[in-house]
Amino acid sequence: MWASASATPVATLVKDPMIACAPILCTRWIAYTDTVLHACIQTLEA
């Protein structure tokens, strides 16, 4: 098992990148979804 002294920095390292990356991932996901929806709409209209 992890010692509490080493678990705290690990937990911080795990949390911080997620906090930093979440907005980027959300933006990319929205852009990807928008692209897919646009492609589907074009296919349906064709």
N, C-alpha and C positions, 0 to 999 in steps of 0.2 A: 504493500500500500504506500501511497505518497505520504511523505512527512508534511505536516502543515506548512513548514517553512518553505518547501519547494513547490507546494501546490498553489500557493497564492500567486507567485509570478506566472505560473503556467495558466491559471485561470484568467489573469489579466491579459496575457498574450493572446489567449483564445478570444476573449471578449472584444478587445480593442480593434483588431483587424476586422471583425464583423461589423462593429460600429462604423469604422472608416469605410468599409466596402459596401455596406448596405445601400447608401444612396446611389452609388455607381451601378450596382447590380439592378436596383429598381429602375433606373434610367434606361439601362440596356434592355431590361425585360420589356419595358413599355415600348421602346423603339422596335424591338423584335416583334412584339405582338401587333403593333401598328403595321409593320411591313407584311406580316402574314395575313392580317385582315384585309389590307389593301390588295394583296395578290389574290385572295379568295374572291373579293368583290369584282376585280377585273375579270377573273375566270368566269364568274357567274354572268357578268354582263356580255361577255364575248359570245 
